Amino acid sequence: MDADSGHPDSDEQSRSAGGGARWATVVLWGHRFGFLITSVLAGWGVYHLVLEEVDDDGRLPGLFLPLWVLSAYVLLPRLHRLLTGIYVPSYFIGRARTSDGLLGDPVNLAVVGTPAQLSAAMVGAGWTAADPLTLGTGWHIVRAFMLRRSYPAAPVSPLFAFGRRQSLAFEREVAGSPAQRHHVRFWICPPGWRLPGGYAVDLIGAATFDRRVGLSLFTLQITHKIGADTDRERDLVVSSLHSVGATVHVVEQYSTGYHARNGGGDAIETDGDLPIIDLGPFGVPGRGPGAG
């Protein structure tokens, strides 16, 4: 009797787990179906707006705004998400990814230390933590740009590594304008993860310079355009952290030097070197590059 008394609870747990799995499957397919329907409706809307514009011999300038919004913020991102899910690798290749799945900025920094250590070091070196991107902060940066007002903590757009958006972001505004800024994103590495070559690090980063506001080449969305020389921005972050006591080990030719484009269509170039920054002086000592 005692042996059998545990079976009802076990069966109940199994049914509960099975029900949870089925519900997760329903939600997943519901999300995919909604994604498909939205994409089809957006494509249908763009198609008919173009037809109306052509049929009216181009005398409907009011159609431009809905045509651009549907194309840039609904149809093209969904097409990119579908296609990049097929041809862009899901494993780490030294590039961040945009929310649409496009290859983004190059990963050109690594850190040994905790997020708290990194935040203390960056702020101590004169950088400002970026505000999280919300409707309020998004409107704030638009208003600051239009009115040419300073916004030193302006949010940065999300980029993804390890399937997650950046954990930390820091910036330095240039000439009191949110249109131009030095900025760097950092992602916390998964437990036990190592860089190619076996280097154990705690965070990876991507440093770039926003030179102006413009349109993305691939989605036509309004975005910051970055400077091509990403190594200069990488070296700026390295020198900033070195000035407050961090030590640096450079992995030469961590990747082959290359010229490419990021998710906004901006030219990028790098020599392929990767500085690993040890934040040991800030609180708990770091492990040191390559340590287990």
C-alpha positions, 0 to 999 in steps of 0.5 A, spaced: 500 500 500 505 504 501 508 503 495 502 504 491 500 511 495 505 515 491 502 513 484 497 518 484 501 524 485 506 522 480 501 521 475 498 528 477 505 531 476 506 527 469 499 530 467 501 537 469 507 537 465 504 534 459 499 539 459 504 545 460 508 542 454 502 542 450 500 549 452 507 551 450 506 548 443 499 551 442 502 558 444 508 557 439 504 555 433 499 561 435 505 566 435 508 563 428 501 563 425 500 571 427 507 572 425 505 569 418 498 573 418 501 579 419 506 578 414 501 577 409 497 583 411 503 587 410 505 585 404 498 585 401 497 593 404 504 595 401 502 591 394 495 595 394 498 602 396 503 601 390 498 599 385 494 605 387 500 610 387 501 607 380 494 607 377 493 615 380 500 617 376 503 618 382 498 624 384 497 621 391 503 623 396 499 622 402 500 614 400 508 615 402 507 615 409 503 609 410 507 605 405 514 607 408 511 605 415 508 598 413 515 596 409 520 599 414 517 597 420 512 591 418 514 587 412 521 588 411 523 586 418 519 580 418 522 578 411 529 578 414 527 574 420 524 569 416 530 569 411 536 570 416 533 564 420 535 560 415 542 562 412 545 566 419 548 561 423 545 561 430 552 560 434 557 565 436 561 568 430 564 574 432 558 578 430 552 581 434 545 580 431 539 585 430 532 584 432 530 582 425 536 577 425 541 581 421 548 581 422 550 587 427 556 590 429 562 586 430 564 583 437 571 587 439 571 586 446 571 581 452 571 582 459 573 578 465 569 581 471 562 582 474 557 586 471 558 591 477 565 591 476 564 593 469 559 598 471 563 601 476 569 602 471 566 605 465 562 610 470 569 611 473 572 612 466 567 618 464 562 614 461 554 614 462 550 608 462 545 608 457 537 608 459 533 602 457 529 603 451 522 604 452 516 609 449 518 614 454 526 614 452 524 613 445 520 619 445 525 623 449 531 621 444 527 623 438 525 630 441 532 631 443 534 630 436 529 634 433 530 640 438 538 639 438 538 638 445 543 634 449 541 627 452 547 624 455 544 617 457 540 616 450 538 609 449 541 604 444 537 600 440 537 592 442 542 588 439 543 580 441 548 575 442 547 568 445 539 570 444 539 575 449 539 583 448 545 587 451 546 587 458 549 593 459 550 599 455 555 606 455 556 612 451 559 618 451 555 624 447 559 628 442 558 636 442 551 635 446 548 632 440 544 625 441 546 624 433 553 623 435 556 619 440 561 613 442 557 607 445 559 600 447 554 594 448 556 588 453 553 581 453 553 577 459 556 570 457 553 563 458 556 559 464 562 555 462 562 559 455 569 560 452 571 564 446 574 561 440 581 559 442 579 557 449 579 564 453 574 564 459 571 571 459 565 574 463 562 579 458 563 580 451 562 587 448 561 591 441 564 598 441 562 603 435 561 610 433 554 613 431 556 619 426 549 621 424 542 619 424 539 616 417 535 610 414 537 603 415 539 600 408 536 593 409 529 595 413 529 603 411 528 604 418 530 610 422 537 609 425 544 611 427 549 610 422 556 608 425 563 610 423 566 604 419 573 604 423 570 600 429 577 598 431 578 606 433 572 605 438 574 599 441 581 602 442 577 608 446 574 603 450 580 599 452 584 606 453 578 608 458 578 602 462 586 602 462 586 609 465 582 607 471 587 601 473 584 595 468 589 590 465 589 588 458 591 582 454 590 582 446 588 576 442 591 578 436 588 575 429 582 573 434 578 573 427 581 574 420 581 582 419 575 584 414 570 589 411 563 588 411 556 591 413 552 591 419 545 590 420 543 598 418 548 597 412 553 601 414 560 599 412 565 596 418 572 594 418 576 591 423 583 588 424 581 582 427 584 583 434 580 582 440 582 585 447 581 582 453 580 587 459 581 584 466 577 588 471 581 585 477 582 592 481 574 593 481 572 589 487 573 581 486 579 579 483 578 577 476 580 570 473 585 573 468 585 571 460 585 563 459 583 561 466 578 556 467 
